[in-house]
Amino acid sequence: MTGHGDAVAVVLQASGPNALGIIRSLAAEGVPVMATDRDPGAMGLRSRHARKVVLPDPVDDPSGFVDELEVLGRTLGMRGVLFPTHDEAVEAIGPHEQRLAEWFDMPWSPWSHLQPYLDKSAQHAAARRIGFPVPVTVEPADEADLAAAIPEMRFPVILKPRVDPAGFKREFGRQVLEAADAEELRAQWHRSAAHLPQVCEVIPGGDDRLWTLGSYRDAEGRPLASFTGRKLRQWPPGFGTARAAEAWWDPGLARRCHALLDEIGFHGISQVEVKRDPRDGRDYLIEVNPRSWLWISLATEAGVNIPLAAYLDAIGRPCTWPEGHRSDIRWVLSAKHLPASAGEVRRGRWGRGAATRSLRPPVVDGVLSVSDPGPGLGQVGRIIRRKAS
């Protein structure tokens, strides 16, 4: 499939490997691509495959972001297809989707349907309705609720924000807070109460037990492209983002996760992440991310071009990828994974065998590319400047 020119793909918040995977996956099929970010030096804006546009930050200036996106739509000369890479863009666009629809196609669920499911409690409720395993979770409204729940909990636990995850990450420098016992839980809950945290049981096992269904589903909920794989290592380990992952087709996982997306009534690109419990082998829901995810480029490498599926559906030329894909391909962020793995092996925090297997060919890098060197060179430059400062 080449030479698609019906619309331009507009990649929002193009600052990381997520956006880069979308840009390269679409450009390889002849789709015109535009990368947007608040930072003119952002990773996606360094790609030779995309036109560059600077837009306001949807976190700091959501109204300015929408206003400038509308201005962009008026000047494109053709329709645009939007590709959000973070929840913040979805949240900024949502209340104004009708206004932007004059210029852009948005291949995801309408805001009125999607908004409730940005709250993880709604995701958990949907999972429970269909018997999809969920970690033991409580949502204390106040200190009395927390005190009543503590005797029923199995520690360790984590606290995850139900609202404003971006603000939570800015405030605490990570996606979750951990608590090993009741005393630490009380302290962490007080620190994060403004974010209405869920308190969740930690499913045991390493990062390599975190599995994903990544997919694109059309407006009727039909899966047009599906991928499964697992993380091999995160940064930081335990509760971070992927720095190494592996494609592995698991039809049972795909079927179970699509049943959850059916219950939600989801349309669009998403990642359903679960953790496979070594105690009973069941997959427990971690979260549903209602947009693309960090290592989406691995799906394309495995033969399932999820961004292209969304683009073609948006322009009225839907295409379905056959079920199943190539397995045993690895994806890494070398700039993070190599030094972090060496340090963890040296300190006895990760086995040498597991670290070596994460780099077993075939392996692709989420940033570094001979044919598209700009993002990698920019990444190396940032690392050098950081070490020199």
VOFIKOL-571987 format. One line per 2 residues: number of its first residue (from 1); for each residue x, y, z of N, C-alpha, C. Coordinates in steps of 0.1 Angstrom, whole numbers, plus 5000, padded with zeros to 4 digits. Example, Ala and Ser with C-alpha at 12.3 -4.5 7.8 and 13.67 -1.06 7.14 Angstrom:
// residues 2
1> 5132,4943,5078,5123,4955,5078,5132,4967,5078  5128,4978,5071,5137,4989,5071,5129,5000,5079
END
This chain:
// residues 389
1> 5008,4988,5000,5000,5000,5000,5009,5012,5000  5009,5020,4989,5018,5031,4989,5010,5043,4982
3> 5016,5055,4984,5010,5066,4977,4997,5072,4982  4995,5071,4995,4982,5076,5001,4984,5091,5002
5> 4975,5099,4996,4976,5113,4997,4963,5120,4999  4953,5113,5003,4940,5118,5006,4939,5128,5017
7> 4948,5126,5027,4948,5135,5039,4962,5134,5045  4966,5144,5053,4978,5144,5060,4977,5139,5074
9> 4985,5131,5078,4985,5126,5092,4992,5136,5101  4985,5140,5111,4991,5151,5120,4993,5144,5134
11> 5006,5142,5137,5010,5136,5149,5012,5146,5160  5005,5145,5171,5004,5155,5182,5014,5151,5193
13> 5020,5161,5199,5030,5158,5210,5040,5148,5205  5047,5152,5195,5057,5143,5188,5070,5143,5195
15> 5071,5140,5208,5083,5142,5215,5091,5129,5218  5085,5118,5215,5092,5105,5219,5090,5094,5209
17> 5095,5082,5213,5094,5070,5204,5080,5067,5199  5070,5069,5207,5056,5067,5203,5053,5074,5190
19> 5055,5087,5190,5053,5096,5179,5061,5091,5167  5074,5089,5170,5083,5085,5159,5079,5072,5152
21> 5074,5062,5160,5068,5050,5154,5057,5053,5145  5048,5062,5149,5037,5065,5140,5042,5072,5127
23> 5051,5082,5129,5056,5089,5117,5062,5079,5107  5071,5071,5112,5078,5062,5103,5069,5051,5097
25> 5059,5046,5105,5050,5036,5100,5041,5041,5089  5037,5054,5089,5029,5060,5079,5037,5064,5067
27> 5048,5071,5070,5056,5076,5059,5061,5064,5050  5064,5053,5056,5068,5041,5048,5058,5036,5038
29> 5045,5040,5040,5034,5036,5031,5030,5048,5022  5038,5058,5022,5035,5070,5013,5025,5080,5018
31> 5022,5079,5031,5013,5089,5038,5020,5102,5041  5015,5113,5037,5021,5126,5041,5019,5128,5056
33> 5030,5132,5063,5029,5133,5078,5034,5146,5082  5028,5151,5093,5032,5164,5099,5034,5161,5114
35> 5045,5165,5119,5048,5163,5134,5047,5176,5141  5039,5176,5152,5037,5188,5160,5042,5186,5174
37> 5047,5197,5180,5051,5197,5194,5053,5211,5198  5054,5213,5211,5057,5226,5217,5072,5229,5215
39> 5080,5219,5214,5095,5220,5214,5099,5218,5199  5105,5228,5193,5110,5227,5179,5121,5217,5178
41> 5127,5213,5189,5137,5202,5188,5133,5189,5192  5119,5187,5193,5114,5174,5197,5117,5163,5188
43> 5118,5151,5193,5122,5139,5185,5115,5138,5172  5102,5139,5172,5094,5137,5159,5097,5148,5149
45> 5100,5160,5154,5102,5171,5145,5116,5170,5139  5124,5161,5144,5137,5159,5138,5137,5148,5127
47> 5126,5142,5125,5125,5131,5115,5124,5137,5101  5131,5131,5092,5131,5136,5078,5118,5132,5071
49> 5109,5124,5078,5097,5119,5072,5085,5128,5074  5087,5139,5082,5076,5147,5086,5078,5162,5084
51> 5068,5169,5080,5068,5184,5081,5067,5188,5096  5073,5199,5100,5074,5203,5113,5065,5215,5116
53> 5058,5214,5127,5049,5225,5132,5050,5226,5147  5052,5238,5152,5052,5240,5167,5038,5245,5171
55> 5033,5238,5181,5020,5241,5187,5021,5243,5202  5012,5250,5208,5013,5252,5223,5011,5238,5230
57> 5015,5238,5242,5015,5226,5250,5000,5223,5255  4994,5212,5252,4980,5210,5256,4979,5208,5271
59> 4990,5207,5278,4989,5206,5293,4989,5220,5299  4999,5229,5294,5000,5242,5300,4990,5252,5294
61> 4986,5250,5281,4978,5259,5274,4968,5252,5265  4958,5244,5271,4949,5236,5262,4941,5244,5253
63> 4937,5256,5257,4929,5264,5248,4937,5270,5236  4950,5274,5239,4959,5278,5229,4962,5267,5219
65> 4964,5255,5225,4966,5243,5216,4955,5241,5206  4943,5241,5211,4931,5239,5202,4930,5250,5192
67> 4932,5263,5196,4931,5274,5187,4941,5273,5176  4954,5269,5179,4964,5269,5169,4962,5256,5160
69> 4956,5246,5166,4953,5234,5158,4943,5237,5148  4933,5245,5151,4923,5250,5142,4929,5258,5131
71> 4938,5267,5135,4945,5275,5125,4952,5266,5115  4959,5256,5121,4966,5247,5112,4957,5240,5102
73> 4945,5236,5107,4936,5229,5099,4931,5238,5087  4930,5250,5090,4925,5260,5079,4935,5261,5068
75> 4948,5259,5071,4959,5262,5062,4965,5249,5056  4960,5237,5059,4966,5225,5054,4965,5223,5039
77> 4953,5227,5034,4951,5225,5020,4945,5211,5017  4943,5203,5027,4937,5190,5026,4932,5186,5040
79> 4924,5176,5041,4920,5172,5055,4932,5166,5062  4931,5167,5076,4941,5161,5084,4935,5149,5092
81> 4943,5139,5095,4939,5128,5104,4948,5130,5117  4942,5131,5128,4949,5134,5141,4953,5121,5147
83> 4966,5121,5152,4971,5110,5160,4977,5115,5173  4969,5114,5184,4974,5118,5197,4984,5107,5202
85> 4994,5112,5209,5003,5102,5215,5003,5102,5230  4995,5112,5236,4994,5112,5251,4979,5116,5254
87> 4975,5113,5266,4961,5116,5270,4958,5131,5270  4969,5139,5272,4966,5154,5273,4960,5159,5260
89> 4965,5155,5249,4960,5160,5236,4945,5156,5235  4942,5143,5238,4928,5138,5237,4919,5146,5246
91> 4924,5149,5258,4916,5157,5268,4914,5171,5263  4924,5177,5257,4922,5191,5252,4913,5192,5240
93> 4914,5182,5231,4906,5182,5219,4891,5178,5222  4889,5169,5232,4876,5163,5234,4864,5173,5234
95> 4865,5184,5243,4853,5193,5243,4851,5201,5231  4861,5201,5222,4861,5210,5210,4861,5201,5197
97> 4857,5188,5198,4859,5180,5187,4850,5184,5175  4838,5189,5178,4829,5193,5167,4835,5205,5160
99> 4841,5214,5167,4848,5226,5161,4859,5221,5152  4867,5212,5156,4878,5207,5148,4875,5198,5137
101> 4863,5192,5138,4859,5182,5128,4857,5188,5114  4856,5201,5113,4856,5207,5100,4869,5205,5092
103> 4880,5203,5099,4893,5203,5093,4900,5189,5095  4896,5182,5105,4903,5170,5109,4894,5158,5111
105> 4899,5146,5107,4892,5133,5111,4899,5129,5124  4891,5124,5133,4896,5119,5146,4892,5105,5148
107> 4900,5095,5144,4896,5081,5144,4896,5075,5158  4888,5080,5167,4886,5075,5180,4872,5078,5185
109> 4868,5072,5196,4854,5074,5202,4851,5089,5205  4838,5093,5203,4834,5106,5206,4837,5109,5221
111> 4840,5122,5224,4844,5126,5237,4833,5122,5248  4821,5123,5244,4810,5120,5254,4811,5105,5258
113> 4816,5097,5250,4817,5082,5253,4831,5079,5259  4841,5086,5254,4855,5083,5258,4858,5089,5272
115> 4853,5101,5275,4858,5108,5287,4856,5099,5300  4845,5092,5302,4844,5085,5315,4855,5074,5316
117> 4860,5069,5305,4869,5058,5305,4884,5062,5307  4886,5076,5307,4899,5081,5311,4901,5079,5326
119> 4891,5077,5333,4891,5074,5347,4893,5059,5349  4904,5055,5355,4907,5040,5357,4896,5033,5364
121> 4889,5040,5373,4878,5033,5380,4867,5028,5371  4865,5036,5360,4855,5031,5350,4860,5019,5342
123> 4873,5019,5339,4879,5008,5333,4878,4995,5341  4880,4997,5354,4879,4985,5363,4865,4980,5364
125> 4856,4990,5364,4842,4986,5365,4837,4978,5353  4842,4982,5341,4839,4975,5329,4845,4961,5329
127> 4857,4960,5334,4864,4947,5335,4856,4938,5345  4852,4943,5356,4844,4934,5365,4831,4930,5360
129> 4825,4938,5351,4812,4934,5346,4813,4921,5337  4825,4919,5331,4826,4908,5322,4835,4897,5328
131> 4839,4899,5341,4847,4889,5348,4862,4889,5344  4866,4901,5339,4881,4902,5335,4888,4905,5349
133> 4898,4898,5352,4905,4899,5365,4911,4913,5367  4909,4919,5379,4913,4932,5382,4921,4931,5396
135> 4932,4937,5398,4939,4937,5411,4929,4942,5421  4930,4937,5434,4923,4943,5445,4925,4958,5445
137> 4915,4966,5445,4916,4980,5443,4906,4987,5452  4911,4998,5459,4901,5006,5467,4904,5021,5463
139> 4893,5029,5464,4894,5043,5461,4889,5051,5472  4898,5054,5482,4894,5061,5494,4890,5075,5491
141> 4878,5079,5496,4874,5093,5495,4880,5102,5505  4883,5096,5517,4889,5104,5528,4897,5095,5537
143> 4902,5101,5548,4910,5093,5557,4903,5081,5563  4890,5083,5566,4882,5073,5572,4881,5061,5563
145> 4879,5064,5550,4878,5053,5540,4891,5045,5540  4902,5053,5540,4915,5046,5539,4917,5037,5551
147> 4914,5042,5563,4916,5034,5575,4907,5022,5575  4895,5023,5570,4887,5011,5569,4892,5001,5559
149> 4899,5005,5549,4903,4996,5538,4916,4989,5542  4925,4995,5550,4938,4990,5553,4938,4975,5558
151> 4929,4971,5567,4929,4957,5572,4927,4947,5561  4920,4951,5550,4917,4941,5539,4928,4940,5529
153> 4938,4949,5530,4948,4950,5519,4960,4940,5521  4965,4936,5509,4977,4928,5509,4989,4937,5504
155> 4999,4939,5512,5010,4948,5508,5021,4939,5501  5028,4946,5492,5029,4960,5489,5017,4965,5480
157> 5015,4978,5480,5005,4984,5471,5011,4995,5464  5003,5000,5454,5007,5012,5446,4995,5022,5446
159> 4998,5035,5445,4988,5045,5444,4989,5050,5429  4978,5050,5422,4977,5054,5408,4967,5066,5407
161> 4971,5076,5400,4961,5088,5399,4949,5084,5391  4937,5087,5396,4925,5086,5388,4923,5098,5379
163> 4928,5109,5383,4927,5122,5375,4941,5128,5373  4942,5135,5362,4954,5143,5359,4967,5135,5361
165> 4969,5124,5353,4981,5116,5355,4993,5124,5350  4992,5133,5341,5003,5141,5337,5008,5150,5348
167> 4998,5156,5355,5002,5165,5367,5008,5156,5378  5003,5144,5380,5008,5135,5390,5023,5132,5387
169> 5026,5129,5374,5040,5126,5370,5049,5138,5372  5044,5150,5368,5052,5162,5370,5055,5164,5385
171> 5045,5162,5393,5047,5164,5408,5056,5154,5414  5055,5141,5411,5062,5131,5418,5074,5124,5410
173> 5074,5128,5397,5085,5122,5389,5084,5108,5385  5072,5102,5387,5069,5089,5383,5054,5087,5382
175> 5050,5075,5376,5036,5073,5373,5028,5068,5385  5035,5061,5394,5028,5056,5406,5036,5059,5418
177> 5030,5058,5430,5037,5058,5443,5036,5044,5449  5046,5040,5456,5046,5026,5462,5045,5028,5477
179> 5039,5017,5483,5038,5017,5498,5040,5002,5502  5050,5000,5511,5053,4986,5516,5044,4982,5528
181> 5038,4992,5535,5031,4988,5547,5020,4999,5549  5012,4998,5560,5001,5007,5562,5006,5021,5565
183> 5017,5022,5573,5022,5035,5576,5027,5043,5564  5034,5036,5555,5038,5043,5543,5026,5046,5534
185> 5016,5038,5534,5004,5040,5526,4998,5053,5530  4996,5055,5543,4990,5067,5548,4997,5079,5544
187> 5011,5079,5545,5019,5090,5541,5018,5093,5526  5018,5083,5518,5017,5085,5503,5003,5090,5499
189> 4993,5085,5506,4979,5089,5503,4978,5104,5506  4983,5109,5517,4982,5123,5520,4990,5131,5510
191> 5001,5126,5505,5009,5134,5495,5001,5135,5482  4994,5125,5478,4988,5125,5465,4972,5126,5465
193> 4966,5129,5476,4952,5129,5477,4945,5138,5467  4951,5149,5462,4945,5158,5452,4943,5151,5439
195> 4950,5140,5437,4948,5133,5424,4939,5121,5425  4931,5120,5436,4921,5109,5439,4927,5096,5435
197> 4938,5092,5442,4945,5080,5438,4937,5067,5441  4938,5057,5432,4934,5044,5435,4946,5037,5443
199> 4942,5028,5452,4952,5020,5459,4950,5006,5454  4961,5001,5448,4960,4988,5441,4970,4978,5446
201> 4965,4965,5448,4974,4954,5451,4984,4953,5440  4997,4950,5444,5007,4948,5434,5007,4933,5430
203> 5005,4930,5417,5006,4917,5412,5020,4913,5411  5024,4901,5417,5039,4898,5417,5044,4895,5404
205> 5057,4894,5403,5064,4891,5390,5071,4902,5384  5080,4899,5375,5089,4910,5369,5082,4917,5358
207> 5090,4926,5352,5084,4934,5341,5080,4925,5329  5087,4914,5327,5084,4905,5316,5070,4898,5317
209> 5063,4900,5327,5049,4895,5329,5039,4905,5325  5043,4917,5320,5034,4927,5315,5032,4926,5300
211> 5019,4922,5297,5016,4919,5283,5006,4930,5278  5006,4931,5265,4998,4942,5258,4990,4937,5246
213> 4978,4941,5245,4971,4941,5232,4971,4955,5227  4977,4957,5216,4976,4970,5209,4968,4968,5196
215> 4958,4977,5194,4949,4975,5183,4943,4988,5177  4937,4986,5165,4929,4997,5160,4915,4991,5158
217> 4905,4997,5163,4891,4992,5161,4883,5003,5155  4874,4999,5145,4866,5010,5138,4854,5014,5146
219> 4846,5023,5141,4835,5029,5148,4825,5019,5152  4824,5008,5146,4815,4997,5150,4822,4987,5159
221> 4834,4990,5163,4841,4981,5173,4848,4969,5167  4849,4969,5153,4855,4957,5146,4870,4959,5147
223> 4878,4949,5152,4892,4950,5152,4898,4949,5138  4904,4960,5133,4910,4960,5120,4925,4956,5120
225> 4931,4958,5131,4946,4954,5133,4948,4952,5147  4954,4940,5150,4957,4936,5164,4971,4931,5166
227> 4977,4934,5177,4991,4930,5180,4992,4926,5195  4999,4916,5198,5002,4913,5212,5017,4912,5214
229> 5022,4916,5226,5036,4914,5230,5037,4917,5244  5049,4917,5249,5052,4919,5263,5064,4928,5265
231> 5064,4935,5276,5076,4942,5280,5086,4932,5285  5099,4936,5283,5110,4928,5289,5116,4935,5301
233> 5117,4948,5300,5123,4956,5311,5118,4971,5310  5115,4977,5321,5110,4990,5322,5121,5000,5328
235> 5119,5012,5326,5127,5022,5333,5118,5032,5340  5118,5033,5354,5126,5024,5362,5119,5010,5363
237> 5126,5000,5367,5120,4986,5368,5109,4986,5377  5099,4978,5374,5087,4977,5383,5076,4985,5379
239> 5077,4998,5379,5066,5008,5376,5071,5019,5368  5075,5016,5355,5080,5026,5346,5075,5024,5332
241> 5082,5029,5322,5079,5027,5308,5088,5018,5302  5084,5012,5291,5092,5002,5284,5105,5007,5279
243> 5116,5000,5281,5129,5003,5275,5133,4991,5266  5126,4979,5268,5128,4967,5260,5115,4959,5260
245> 5111,4955,5248,5098,4947,5246,5100,4937,5236  5090,4928,5235,5091,4917,5226,5077,4914,5219
247> 5077,4912,5206,5065,4909,5199,5062,4894,5201  5050,4890,5205,5047,4876,5206,5032,4875,5205
249> 5027,4868,5194,5013,4866,5192,5007,4857,5202  4997,4862,5209,4989,4854,5219,4974,4855,5216
251> 4968,4846,5209,4954,4848,5205,4945,4848,5216  4948,4841,5227,4939,4841,5239,4939,4854,5245
253> 4950,4860,5247,4951,4874,5253,4943,4884,5244  4945,4883,5231,4938,4892,5222,4923,4891,5223
255> 4919,4879,5224,4904,4876,5225,4899,4882,5238  4906,4880,5249,4901,4885,5262,4901,4900,5262
257> 4912,4906,5257,4913,4921,5258,4903,4927,5248  4900,4921,5237,4890,4927,5228,4876,4926,5234
259> 4874,4915,5242,4861,4915,5249,4859,4926,5259  4870,4931,5265,4870,4942,5274,4867,4955,5266
261> 4874,4956,5254,4871,4968,5246,4857,4968,5240  4851,4956,5238,4837,4955,5234,4828,4961,5245
263> 4831,4957,5257,4823,4962,5269,4824,4977,5270  4836,4982,5268,4838,4997,5268,4831,5004,5256
265> 4830,4996,5245,4825,5002,5233,4836,5011,5226  4848,5006,5226,4859,5014,5222,4861,5015,5207
267> 4864,5027,5202,4868,5029,5188,4881,5037,5189  4891,5032,5181,4904,5039,5180,4916,5030,5182
269> 4927,5036,5183,4940,5030,5187,4940,5029,5202  4944,5017,5207,4945,5016,5222,4956,5006,5226
271> 4960,5006,5238,4968,4996,5244,4961,4991,5257  4958,4978,5257,4953,4972,5269,4965,4965,5276
273> 4969,4969,5287,4980,4963,5294,4975,4955,5306  4981,4942,5307,4977,4933,5318,4990,4928,5324
275> 4989,4922,5336,5000,4915,5342,4996,4901,5345  5005,4892,5340,5002,4878,5341,5007,4873,5355
277> 4997,4869,5363,5001,4865,5377,5007,4851,5378  5019,4850,5383,5026,4837,5384,5018,4827,5393
279> 5010,4833,5402,5003,4824,5412,4991,4816,5405  4985,4822,5395,4973,4815,5389,4973,4816,5374
281> 4983,4823,5368,4984,4824,5354,4974,4833,5347  4965,4840,5355,4955,4849,5350,4961,4862,5346
283> 4955,4869,5336,4959,4882,5332,4951,4893,5340  4957,4901,5348,4950,4911,5356,4952,4925,5349
285> 4941,4932,5348,4941,4945,5341,4950,4955,5348  4959,4961,5341,4966,4972,5346,4959,4985,5342
287> 4958,4987,5328,4950,4999,5324,4948,4997,5309  4938,5006,5304,4936,5008,5290,4940,5022,5287
289> 4950,5023,5278,4955,5035,5273,4947,5038,5260  4939,5049,5259,4930,5051,5248,4937,5059,5236
291> 4949,5054,5233,4957,5061,5222,4969,5052,5220  4978,5056,5211,4990,5048,5208,4999,5047,5221
293> 5008,5038,5220,5017,5035,5232,5031,5036,5228  5040,5036,5237,5054,5039,5235,5061,5030,5224
295> 5058,5017,5224,5065,5008,5215,5056,5003,5204  5048,5012,5199,5039,5009,5188,5046,5005,5175
297> 5059,5010,5174,5066,5007,5162,5070,4992,5161  5070,4985,5172,5072,4970,5172,5061,4963,5165
299> 5049,4968,5166,5037,4962,5159,5040,4962,5144  5044,4974,5139,5047,4975,5125,5058,4966,5121
301> 5068,4965,5129,5079,4955,5125,5074,4941,5125  5064,4938,5133,5059,4924,5134,5049,4922,5122
303> 5045,4932,5115,5036,4930,5103,5023,4936,5105  5020,4944,5116,5007,4949,5119,5008,4964,5120
305> 5005,4972,5109,5007,4986,5109,4995,4993,5114  4994,4994,5127,4982,5000,5134,4980,5015,5130
307> 4990,5023,5130,4987,5037,5125,4981,5037,5111  4986,5029,5102,4980,5028,5088,4966,5024,5089
309> 4963,5014,5097,4949,5009,5098,4940,5021,5102  4944,5029,5112,4936,5041,5116,4935,5051,5105
311> 4946,5054,5098,4946,5064,5088,4936,5059,5076  4937,5047,5072,4929,5042,5061,4914,5042,5064
313> 4911,5039,5076,4897,5039,5081,4892,5053,5081  4900,5063,5086,4896,5076,5087,4893,5082,5073
315> 4901,5078,5063,4898,5084,5049,4889,5076,5041  4882,5066,5047,4872,5058,5041,4877,5047,5032
317> 4889,5042,5035,4894,5031,5027,4899,5020,5037  4890,5015,5046,4894,5006,5056,4900,4993,5051
319> 4910,4988,5058,4917,4976,5055,4919,4968,5068  4917,4954,5067,4918,4946,5078,4931,4937,5077
321> 4939,4937,5088,4951,4929,5088,4947,4915,5093  4953,4905,5087,4949,4891,5092,4953,4889,5106
323> 4946,4881,5113,4949,4878,5127,4962,4870,5128  4970,4874,5138,4983,4868,5140,4994,4876,5133
325> 5006,4875,5138,5018,4882,5133,5031,4875,5136  5041,4881,5131,5055,4875,5134,5058,4877,5149
327> 5063,4867,5155,5067,4868,5169,5083,4867,5170  5087,4869,5183,5102,4867,5186,5110,4878,5179
329> 5105,4891,5179,5112,4903,5175,5113,4912,5187  5124,4918,5189,5126,4926,5201,5128,4941,5197
331> 5124,4949,5206,5124,4964,5204,5131,4970,5217  5141,4979,5215,5148,4985,5226,5149,5000,5224
333> 5151,5007,5235,5156,5021,5235,5170,5020,5239  5180,5018,5230,5194,5015,5233,5200,5026,5243
335> 5196,5038,5241,5202,5049,5249,5199,5047,5264  5187,5041,5267,5183,5038,5281,5187,5024,5284
337> 5184,5015,5275,5185,5001,5279,5199,4996,5281  5208,5000,5273,5222,4994,5274,5229,4999,5287
339> 5229,5012,5290,5236,5016,5303,5228,5011,5315  5215,5011,5315,5207,5007,5326,5209,4992,5329
341> 5209,4984,5318,5210,4969,5320,5224,4966,5325  5234,4973,5320,5248,4970,5325,5249,4973,5340
343> 5243,4984,5345,5243,4988,5359,5235,4978,5367  5223,4974,5362,5215,4964,5370,5222,4951,5371
345> 5228,4946,5361,5235,4933,5361,5247,4934,5371  5254,4945,5370,5266,4947,5379,5261,4948,5394
347> 5250,4953,5397,5245,4954,5411,5237,4942,5415  5235,4933,5406,5227,4921,5409,5213,4923,5409
349> 5207,4933,5402,5193,4936,5402,5186,4930,5390  5194,4924,5381,5189,4918,5369,5198,4907,5364
351> 5193,4896,5360,5202,4885,5356,5209,4888,5343  5221,4883,5341,5229,4885,5329,5222,4878,5317
353> 5216,4866,5320,5209,4859,5309,5197,4867,5304  5189,4872,5313,5177,4880,5308,5181,4892,5301
355> 5192,4899,5306,5196,4911,5299,5201,4908,5285  5208,4897,5283,5214,4893,5270,5202,4889,5261
357> 5192,4881,5266,5181,4877,5258,5173,4889,5252  5173,4900,5260,5165,4912,5256,5171,4918,5243
359> 5184,4915,5240,5191,4920,5229,5193,4910,5218  5187,4898,5219,5189,4888,5209,5182,4892,5196
361> 5190,4891,5185,5184,4894,5172,5172,4885,5168  5163,4890,5160,5162,4903,5155,5157,4913,5165
363> 5164,4925,5165,5161,4936,5174,5161,4949,5167  5151,4957,5170,5150,4971,5164,5151,4981,5175
365> 5156,4993,5171,5157,5004,5181,5145,5013,5178  5139,5018,5189,5127,5027,5188,5131,5041,5184
367> 5143,5044,5183,5147,5058,5179,5158,5057,5168  5169,5050,5171,5180,5050,5162,5177,5044,5148
369> 5180,5051,5137,5177,5046,5124,5187,5052,5114  5194,5043,5106,5203,5048,5096,5196,5056,5086
371> 5184,5052,5082,5176,5059,5072,5169,5072,5077  5168,5074,5090,5162,5086,5096,5170,5090,5108
373> 5182,5095,5105,5192,5097,5116,5189,5109,5126  5181,5118,5121,5179,5131,5129,5175,5128,5144
375> 5164,5120,5146,5160,5118,5160,5171,5112,5169  5178,5102,5163,5189,5096,5171,5200,5105,5174
377> 5204,5113,5164,5215,5123,5167,5210,5133,5177  5198,5137,5177,5193,5147,5187,5193,5140,5201
379> 5189,5127,5202,5190,5120,5214,5204,5119,5220  5213,5116,5211,5227,5115,5216,5232,5129,5221
381> 5229,5139,5213,5233,5153,5218,5227,5156,5231  5215,5153,5234,5209,5156,5247,5216,5148,5258
383> 5220,5136,5256,5227,5128,5265,5240,5134,5268  5248,5138,5258,5261,5144,5260,5260,5157,5268
385> 5250,5165,5265,5248,5178,5272,5244,5175,5286  5236,5165,5289,5232,5162,5302,5244,5158,5311
387> 5252,5150,5305,5264,5145,5312,5274,5156,5314  5275,5165,5305,5284,5176,5307,5280,5187,5317
389> 5267,5187,5320,5262,5198,5328,5264,5194,5343
END
